[in-house]
Amino acid sequence: MDFSAVGKKIRELRKLMEMSQEDLAEGICTQAQISKIEKGDVYPFASTLYLISQKLGVDVNYFFDIGMTPRIDYVQEVANQLKFARRNSDYDTMKQIIHIEEKNPLFSHNNRNMQLLVWHKGIVEHAVNHDKAGALCLLEEAIYMTKANSKAWSEREIEILLSIGAIHFEEKEYEKTMDVCISAKEHLQLLPYVNDHTIFIRLYYNIARTFTRVKKYRESTNYCKEAIRNCIQKDNLYLLGELHYHIGYNCELMGKIPEAMNYMKRALTIFELQEDEKYMKFINDKLSKW
């Protein structure tokens, strides 16, 4: 663990927030202790580092990552680019990033960082090369690059599990999809703290879509509504439009057209605010036929 890298980052964030050492130390430790931490002379207890992270508005794991990977900001930027490409199904960009970074020592010499590339390589293997077996093999490999035991799973490991479920869904293997989703849900519930709350929303949306494919529309709708409550509770718009649309779609399949129109109009409003023209056109075309 590089204590000096952690100390430098604490000092950088403190100055960015225009806080003095006394301000940061208040209610946590002494000003002298903060000074020693920033210089890398001492390393704080985990509880102290947690309180510092809360004051500076970052996840405590950010500091642990910095200590293990000196250029964590670069690694984080790569992770953000892959995340953006994944959500936009931009597989060409994903391939380019993987090709460049898998030779980078920051990734090749660090299992956790390399896991990020292997995960996305698995996604590309299925989406572009249509190799289901190869993709699942890569995703399983990615999970076990960091998983220390069978009980405690990290957020990323659970996300990779969701990618496995997505492949089974696309292959119309709905029973396997549901098994993976339920497993992911169980692992997620064991986490004492979740940094990325979109994991819940993505998981519940995937479960809802799977229930719809096996004609369990009420169960699907219940999961959509639970995901919507999570969106509202966390002030998060992620998949909010899709969730409202999916409830409307379930209602349509059950012959409840007025209710279906109501939810699809809500979805349309959300997509209009997000300027998502693809969904706007699709829903408008659908509504015009009723």
N, C-alpha and C positions, 0 to 999 in steps of 0.2 A: 504494500500500500504506500503510495507516494503522498506523505502527509503535507509536503510543501505545496503540491498542486491543489489539494483541498483548501489549504489556508489562503492561497492566492485567489481562488474562486470566491471564497467567503468575502474577502476584502473587496474584490471587484463588484460583487452584488451589493455589498453594503454601501459602497460609494455611489453606485448607480441609483440606489434608493435614497441617497443623501442622508444617510444615518451615520452618526458618530459611533465609535467603539462603545461609548457609555450607553448610547441608545440601544445598541444590539445586545449589550450585556444585561440590561435591566430585566430582572426577573428570571435570569438564567444562570449567570455566573459573574465574576468580577471583570472589570475593564482590562485588568492585567492579564487575565486568562484569555480573553479574546485576542489581545495583542500577541500572546505566545502562539495561539492557534493559527492566526494569520501568517505568522513568520514560519510556521512549520516546526516550531520548537517542541510542541506537545500535540498530541492527538486527543480530541475530546471523547468523553464517554458517548455511547450511542444515544443515550437520553438527551445529552447536551446538544449533540449534533441535530437531533430531531427538532428540538426547540428552536435552534438557530435556523433550520430550514423553514420552519413555520413562519418565523419573523421575516425571512427573506422571500417567502412566497414560492418556494420550490419543493419538489418531492425529495425527501431525505436520500432516496436511492441515487439521486443525481450526484451527490457528493461521493457516495461509494463508487459509482461508475468512474468519476474523475480520478479517484485514487488508483483505480485499476487500469484506466486508459487515459494517459496524459492528454491526448488530443480528442477528448470526448465530444467537444463541440463539432468537430469535423464528422465524427461517427454519427452524431445526432442529426446533422444535416443530411447525411446519406440516408438515414432511417426515415426522415421526413419526406425526402424525394421518392423513396420506394413506397411509402404509405400513400402519397398523392397519386403516384402512378397506379398503384393497386386499386384504389377507389375509383379511378377513371378507366380501368381496364386498358391502360397504356402499356402493353406488353413489350413493345419495341424499346421504350425507355427503360423498363425493368431489365431487359437483356443487356442493354448497354452499360447500365450501372453495375450489374453483376460481373460482366466481363472485365471492366476496369478495376473494380475494387477487390475481386478475389485474389489479385496479385499483391495487394497492398498489405504490408506487414501489420497495420492496425487491425486488419481483419484476419489474415491468414495465421497470425500468431495469437489470436484471442478467440476462444471457443464461442463466447457469447456474441461477439461481433460477427463471426463467421456464420453463426446460426441464422442471422438476419438474411444473409445472402443465400444460404441453402434453402431456407423457407421460400423465398421468392423464386428461386430456381425451380422448386417443385411446382409452384403456381404456373410458371411459364411452360414447364414441361407438359402440363395437361392442357392449358389454354391454347398453346401454339403448336406443339408437337402431337397433341392428342394421345399421349402415352399415359394412360391411367396408372398402370402398375409402376412405371418409373417415377411418376409424380408422387404417388403414395409412399414409395420407398424413400424419396428425398425428404418428404415431410416428416416421416417417422424418424429419420436420421436427425433432422433438425431438432425435434423435440428432445431426443436423448443426448444431444450435445451438451445440455445444461441440467437436465432433470436429475437431481441428486437422489430422490426417493419417490415412491409411488403415491405418497399422500399429498405432499405440498407441491403444487404446480405454480409457476410464475404466470403473470398476465400474458407474456409473449407465448409461452407454451400452450396456454389455453387458446390464444388467437390462432396458432398453428393448427390446433385441433379443429377449430372452426373451418379452416381451409380444407382439412380432410373431409369434414362434413359437407362442404360446398361441392367437392368433387363427386361424392356419392349422390348428392342431390341432382347434379347435372347429368349423372349417369342413370338417373331415375331409380336409384337404389334407396328407396325412401325408408325402409326399415333400418338400414345401416346408418342413414342420415340421422334418424331419430336417436339411435343408440349413441352416436357420437355427440349429438347435442345435449342429451341428458347427462352424459359423462362430463361434458364441458360445464354444464350448469352446476353439477355437484362439486367440481373442482373450484369453480368461481365462488361458491358459497363458503368455502373453507378459507378464503383469503381474508385476513383481518382488515385489509385496506386495499381499495381498488383505485388506481390512479386514472385510468382511462375508462370512464363510465359508458362510452359507446360500446364496450364489449357486451354489456347487458342488452343494449338495444339491438345490436347485430344478432346476438344469440336468440333472443325472443322472436325477432323477425324471421330468422331461419327456421325456427320451430313452427311459427305460424304458417310459413309457406309450405312446409312439409305436411302439416295437418290438412291444408287445403288440397294438396295433391292426392291425399287419401280420403278426400270427401268428408273430413271432420271439420266442418265450417265453424261451428260454435266454439270448439276448442281453439281453432286458429284465431278467431276474433278475440277470445279472452287473452291470448298471448299478445296480440296487437295492442289491446287496451292497457295491458300491464306495461308494455314498452312505452306507450304514449305517456302514461303516468310518470315513468322514469324520466322521459324527455322534459316534461314540465317541471318535475322536482329538481332536476339538475340544470334547468335553463339551457337545454341543448336541443337544437333543431335537427340534429342528425337523424335521417330516415323518418322524420315526422310526417312529411308528405306521403312517402311510400306506405307508411303504416295506416294512415287514413284511407288512402286509395285501396289498400288490401282489405280493410274492413268493408269498404263499398263493394269490392269484387266478391267477397264472401256473401254479402247480402244479395248481390245480383244472382249468384249461383243458387241461392235459396229462394229466388223468386220475389224478394223484397225490394222491388224497384224504387219506390219512394225513399226508403232508407238508404239504398245504394247511392241514389243521386245526391242525397244530403252529405254523405261521407266523401263522395268524389268531388263535390263542390268545395268542401273544406280542403281537400288535398290540392285542388286547383289553386285556391287562394295562397296556400303555402308555396307552391311551385312558382306562382307569379311573383311572390316576394323574393324568392331565391333566383328569379330570372332563368328558370330551367325550362327552356323552350321545348325540349323534346317531350317532357311529360305534359306540358301545357297543351300542345297540339293533340297528343293522344287522348287526353281526357275530354277536351273540347269536342273532338270528333265523336267520342263515345256518347257524350251528353246530347249532342245534336240529333242522335238517332232515336232518343227516347221521347 
